[in-house]
């Protein structure tokens, strides 16, 4: 998507006085009125990304949520690069909810963070913002010194005129620069001239997250605020029949108990009192419409559905002919469980209602959707809903809820309690595990046809699982001919040159388990099934897994590039050092594209005789275009390895009679430090525009580990998480 165009200078209002310079882009422009005797604060519509203060501070306005993935640092780096700012003076501030100014350029008129789009959609936009501001500073200096702008240089926040040895810091020029016309066109830097992009720029959130100054939702304290926890139904679809709040109201600190659509809320002066009050509640649930199937019953139904053709997601050639003529047919199936997001910070939200409107504090991920939902609940205009975007302690997709579930729940509590006090809604870990949203459970069935020479001639892939998009605001855009695009991503766009290929999908609509995107979405299961199955095909064809992939990736240079680099750096083809007596060692590879980035990973594993698995080393090769912050790219990939490995080893939400079994980390363990492998990340040099990095490191990990297990034991796991019993010698 092209960068936003810059407004004509005639449509601008500029900051008067000494407070600073604010710059923004795109029609229409609306200036805020100036307060008499004060510096004018301008708010050019629709986007404002930069403030330069008279104290030389450079504030970059980040339209995307910082939830640990380094977004603030990345966005700041892009703008500061073209501005030639001193990185030490750069500050980052979260943008308010305002889709007219801060929309995600890849999403249309909607503001939000997700799909690994933050850097990609901001790249041109913020470069233009920085370069335009730099040009205005230069123009202001040239006017003051009465010299040619071409004689002026900018570096580290200082504007200089070398011939006369004069210089000024940004803050000293801010007021003058505000009166300069915004240039219609600017020349952006060549990558060879970058001084921040692609180099080491320390993260902007690290210090305050380590010294305790960072503000998360749980840190918010408002006068008279009450804390709410909610008793949710034990099964999806159940509702409140009746409840007795007598014992709850006798708990010290409990102020009120109210019924809301999602359950019964207890409001108290603090979290612990609210939790104790909830424990004392007596609720009679109406389960007449509750979902009551267990995980194994759902899987059994899915396997039965997989016996019949589904809706075609992709078709090429004639698969029936290919299989009829095959010398060998390879078959396998794969099962994937429901997964929780399990972010470090469970869901929470603070809402205050007033005569003017509604104000919200939370780790905000889908600004526009939440803003409209809250406006509907309170009978307000969307612009009357002010959202303060705070840091979030992780999300992995959970806070990007198309139904705004926990935000709506907080609003319903405020409304049910009469709006008398601000409310902080707190979900405890058990609420997050049992009343949340999940990565869908899926079943995959695959077949491959090989000719007499071992050539792969046909491929059939059938998927069965719930749709994330159907019934959401994204349905009209992303569900085509009954096919949910995220269900089949990574399968329907398989990169391998297979002449006869068919991918089809069954989407059950009577499974009432709430589902949502989970880090890397459909690729979290399609990469596993396709890459593990391809190793089975390589084995059947008597070919090396890397050689077969390269053979099938002839016209995919970026896939081939990361595959070759990962293989080279891992020592592919050389023997592994032997493990302890009785253990078996193996090396496996996988490559996958997601969010327009390409990642290959090689895993080295040791499998003990009792089936105990240890992932020793993971070598990653990444092509994500220009690496804005290489350290951040590495940290995201390293984190993705740990995140994906936790799911592969332990991750499983199970249902019994429709109720979620797991409640906390005792039943849904995350990765322990002794389980974390050595991780090496190699970034391919690139001049291409940046693409996603928050999610693409997840998909290849589990299949690389499974293929390493296969190399070590001959067993290629068909179900996640891995089972120790299946790996025993």
BELHU-V525941 format. One record per residue. N is the residue number from 1. RES is the residue in one letter. NEAR is the number of other C-alpha atoms within 12 Angstrom. Layout:
N:RES:NEAR, N:RES:NEAR
This chain:
1:X:17, 2:X:15, 3:X:21, 4:X:29, 5:X:25, 6:X:37, 7:X:29, 8:X:20, 9:X:25, 10:X:17, 11:X:21, 12:X:32, 13:X:33, 14:X:38, 15:X:37, 16:X:27, 17:X:27, 18:X:28, 19:X:29, 20:X:36, 21:X:48, 22:X:47, 23:X:52, 24:X:45, 25:X:39, 26:X:32, 27:X:22, 28:X:22, 29:X:27, 30:X:24, 31:X:23, 32:X:18, 33:X:17, 34:X:17, 35:X:13, 36:X:10, 37:X:10, 38:X:14, 39:X:24, 40:X:25, 41:X:30, 42:X:31, 43:X:31, 44:X:35, 45:X:29, 46:X:33, 47:X:42, 48:X:42, 49:X:45, 50:X:47, 51:X:45, 52:X:44, 53:X:32, 54:X:28, 55:X:22, 56:X:31, 57:X:29, 58:X:40, 59:X:41, 60:X:45, 61:X:42, 62:X:44, 63:X:50, 64:X:52, 65:X:48, 66:X:45, 67:X:40, 68:X:33, 69:X:43, 70:X:39, 71:X:42, 72:X:42, 73:X:45, 74:X:53, 75:X:50, 76:X:52, 77:X:49, 78:X:51, 79:X:48, 80:X:50, 81:X:44, 82:X:40, 83:X:48, 84:X:41, 85:X:39, 86:X:31, 87:X:36, 88:X:23, 89:X:28, 90:X:39, 91:X:31, 92:X:37, 93:X:30, 94:X:40, 95:X:38, 96:X:39, 97:X:45, 98:X:36, 99:X:32, 100:X:32, 101:X:36, 102:X:42, 103:X:36, 104:X:39, 105:X:32, 106:X:27, 107:X:25, 108:X:18, 109:X:19, 110:X:29, 111:X:40, 112:X:44, 113:X:47, 114:X:44, 115:X:36, 116:X:36, 117:X:38, 118:X:45, 119:X:48, 120:X:41, 121:X:36, 122:X:43, 123:X:40, 124:X:31, 125:X:40, 126:X:43, 127:X:41, 128:X:41, 129:X:47, 130:X:46, 131:X:34, 132:X:43, 133:X:52, 134:X:49, 135:X:37, 136:X:40, 137:X:48, 138:X:44, 139:X:35, 140:X:35, 141:X:39, 142:X:29, 143:X:20, 144:X:24, 145:X:24, 146:X:17, 147:X:20, 148:X:20, 149:X:24, 150:X:17, 151:X:21, 152:X:32, 153:X:29, 154:X:34, 155:X:28, 156:X:28, 157:X:37, 158:X:30, 159:X:39, 160:X:31, 161:X:28, 162:X:19, 163:X:14, 164:X:14, 165:X:13, 166:X:21, 167:X:27, 168:X:30, 169:X:35, 170:X:45, 171:X:34, 172:X:29, 173:X:42, 174:X:43, 175:X:34, 176:X:33, 177:X:43, 178:X:45, 179:X:30, 180:X:34, 181:X:29, 182:X:39, 183:X:29, 184:X:24, 185:X:21, 186:X:22, 187:X:18, 188:X:28, 189:X:24, 190:X:15, 191:X:23, 192:X:14, 193:X:15, 194:X:27, 195:X:27, 196:X:35, 197:X:40, 198:X:30, 199:X:24, 200:X:21, 201:X:31, 202:X:23, 203:X:31, 204:X:32, 205:X:32, 206:X:21, 207:X:12, 208:X:14, 209:X:19, 210:X:12, 211:X:10, 212:X:12, 213:X:13, 214:X:23, 215:X:26, 216:X:33, 217:X:34, 218:X:30, 219:X:22, 220:X:30, 221:X:23, 222:X:21, 223:X:14, 224:X:18, 225:X:26, 226:X:40, 227:X:44, 228:X:51, 229:X:48, 230:X:43, 231:X:46, 232:X:37, 233:X:33, 234:X:34, 235:X:34, 236:X:35, 237:X:27, 238:X:28, 239:X:27, 240:X:30, 241:X:19, 242:X:17, 243:X:26, 244:X:24, 245:X:28, 246:X:20, 247:X:21, 248:X:32, 249:X:28, 250:X:23, 251:X:27, 252:X:21, 253:X:25, 254:X:34, 255:X:31, 256:X:37, 257:X:41, 258:X:36, 259:X:32, 260:X:30, 261:X:26, 262:X:32, 263:X:40, 264:X:41, 265:X:48, 266:X:53, 267:X:46, 268:X:38, 269:X:31, 270:X:28, 271:X:29, 272:X:24, 273:X:27, 274:X:39, 275:X:35, 276:X:27, 277:X:37, 278:X:41, 279:X:27, 280:X:25, 281:X:33, 282:X:24, 283:X:29, 284:X:20, 285:X:25, 286:X:20, 287:X:20, 288:X:14, 289:X:17, 290:X:23, 291:X:28, 292:X:26, 293:X:24, 294:X:27, 295:X:32, 296:X:24, 297:X:19, 298:X:35, 299:X:32, 300:X:19, 301:X:25, 302:X:35, 303:X:26, 304:X:21, 305:X:26, 306:X:32, 307:X:22, 308:X:19, 309:X:21, 310:X:29, 311:X:27, 312:X:28, 313:X:34, 314:X:30, 315:X:26, 316:X:24, 317:X:20, 318:X:21, 319:X:28, 320:X:22, 321:X:18, 322:X:29, 323:X:28, 324:X:18, 325:X:20, 326:X:25, 327:X:21, 328:X:25, 329:X:28, 330:X:31, 331:X:29, 332:X:30, 333:X:35, 334:X:39, 335:X:36, 336:X:44, 337:X:36, 338:X:44, 339:X:49, 340:X:48, 341:X:45, 342:X:44, 343:X:32, 344:X:24, 345:X:29, 346:X:35, 347:X:47, 348:X:47, 349:X:48, 350:X:44, 351:X:45, 352:X:42, 353:X:34, 354:X:21, 355:X:14, 356:X:15, 357:X:25, 358:X:38, 359:X:38, 360:X:40, 361:X:42, 362:X:44, 363:X:46, 364:X:48, 365:X:46, 366:X:42, 367:X:47, 368:X:39, 369:X:36, 370:X:46, 371:X:44, 372:X:32, 373:X:32, 374:X:40, 375:X:28, 376:X:22, 377:X:27, 378:X:32, 379:X:21, 380:X:22, 381:X:18, 382:X:27, 383:X:26, 384:X:25, 385:X:36, 386:X:33, 387:X:39, 388:X:34, 389:X:39, 390:X:39, 391:X:42, 392:X:42, 393:X:31, 394:X:32, 395:X:38, 396:X:43, 397:X:39, 398:X:45, 399:X:46, 400:X:39, 401:X:38, 402:X:35, 403:X:30, 404:X:34, 405:X:32, 406:X:43, 407:X:45, 408:X:34, 409:X:41, 410:X:51, 411:X:45, 412:X:38, 413:X:45, 414:X:42, 415:X:30, 416:X:27, 417:X:28, 418:X:19, 419:X:25, 420:X:22, 421:X:31, 422:X:35, 423:X:50, 424:X:46, 425:X:46, 426:X:41, 427:X:41, 428:X:31, 429:X:28, 430:X:29, 431:X:31, 432:X:38, 433:X:39, 434:X:37, 435:X:39, 436:X:42, 437:X:39, 438:X:40, 439:X:40, 440:X:44, 441:X:52, 442:X:48, 443:X:44, 444:X:44, 445:X:41, 446:X:38, 447:X:35, 448:X:42, 449:X:39, 450:X:34, 451:X:23, 452:X:16, 453:X:15, 454:X:23, 455:X:30, 456:X:41, 457:X:38, 458:X:39, 459:X:44, 460:X:46, 461:X:47, 462:X:44, 463:X:51, 464:X:46, 465:X:45, 466:X:40, 467:X:40, 468:X:41, 469:X:33, 470:X:28, 471:X:21, 472:X:23, 473:X:21, 474:X:23, 475:X:20, 476:X:16, 477:X:19, 478:X:23, 479:X:23, 480:X:20, 481:X:18, 482:X:26, 483:X:34, 484:X:36, 485:X:33, 486:X:42, 487:X:47, 488:X:46, 489:X:34, 490:X:38, 491:X:42, 492:X:34, 493:X:30, 494:X:37, 495:X:31, 496:X:33, 497:X:24, 498:X:32, 499:X:27, 500:X:31, 501:X:36, 502:X:37, 503:X:39, 504:X:37, 505:X:41, 506:X:35, 507:X:37, 508:X:32, 509:X:19, 510:X:19, 511:X:30, 512:X:29, 513:X:39, 514:X:38, 515:X:40, 516:X:39, 517:X:38, 518:X:41, 519:X:46, 520:X:42, 521:X:42, 522:X:45, 523:X:44, 524:X:48, 525:X:50, 526:X:47, 527:X:46, 528:X:46, 529:X:48, 530:X:50, 531:X:48, 532:X:45, 533:X:41, 534:X:46, 535:X:43, 536:X:40, 537:X:37, 538:X:31, 539:X:27, 540:X:27, 541:X:27, 542:X:18, 543:X:21, 544:X:25, 545:X:37, 546:X:38, 547:X:24, 548:X:31, 549:X:41, 550:X:28, 551:X:24, 552:X:25, 553:X:25, 554:X:18, 555:X:16, 556:X:22, 557:X:21, 558:X:31, 559:X:37, 560:X:35, 561:X:35, 562:X:42, 563:X:43, 564:X:36, 565:X:34, 566:X:40, 567:X:37, 568:X:23, 569:X:26, 570:X:32, 571:X:22, 572:X:27, 573:X:20, 574:X:12, 575:X:15, 576:X:23, 577:X:16, 578:X:16, 579:X:20, 580:X:12, 581:X:11, 582:X:17, 583:X:25, 584:X:34, 585:X:35, 586:X:40, 587:X:44, 588:X:51, 589:X:55, 590:X:50, 591:X:57, 592:X:54, 593:X:46, 594:X:42, 595:X:37, 596:X:31, 597:X:42, 598:X:43, 599:X:52, 600:X:53, 601:X:55, 602:X:51, 603:X:47, 604:X:44, 605:X:40, 606:X:38, 607:X:40, 608:X:27, 609:X:23, 610:X:18, 611:X:24, 612:X:25, 613:X:38, 614:X:37, 615:X:41, 616:X:30, 617:X:36, 618:X:45, 619:X:45, 620:X:50, 621:X:46, 622:X:49, 623:X:47, 624:X:46, 625:X:32, 626:X:34, 627:X:40, 628:X:47, 629:X:38, 630:X:35, 631:X:26, 632:X:37, 633:X:44, 634:X:34, 635:X:28, 636:X:35, 637:X:42, 638:X:36, 639:X:34, 640:X:39, 641:X:46, 642:X:33, 643:X:44, 644:X:44, 645:X:43, 646:X:35, 647:X:39, 648:X:44, 649:X:33, 650:X:34, 651:X:36, 652:X:37, 653:X:42, 654:X:35, 655:X:33, 656:X:20, 657:X:20, 658:X:31, 659:X:29, 660:X:37, 661:X:25, 662:X:30, 663:X:26, 664:X:23, 665:X:25, 666:X:15, 667:X:21, 668:X:31, 669:X:28, 670:X:29, 671:X:26, 672:X:17, 673:X:13, 674:X:13, 675:X:26, 676:X:26, 677:X:31, 678:X:24, 679:X:33, 680:X:28, 681:X:35, 682:X:37, 683:X:35, 684:X:32, 685:X:23, 686:X:23, 687:X:19, 688:X:20, 689:X:28, 690:X:36, 691:X:34, 692:X:43, 693:X:49, 694:X:48, 695:X:47, 696:X:47, 697:X:53, 698:X:50, 699:X:51, 700:X:52, 701:X:53, 702:X:55, 703:X:51, 704:X:53, 705:X:49, 706:X:53, 707:X:46, 708:X:43, 709:X:45, 710:X:36, 711:X:33, 712:X:36, 713:X:28, 714:X:24, 715:X:32, 716:X:37, 717:X:38, 718:X:36, 719:X:36, 720:X:37, 721:X:35, 722:X:35, 723:X:25, 724:X:24, 725:X:17, 726:X:25, 727:X:29, 728:X:22, 729:X:20
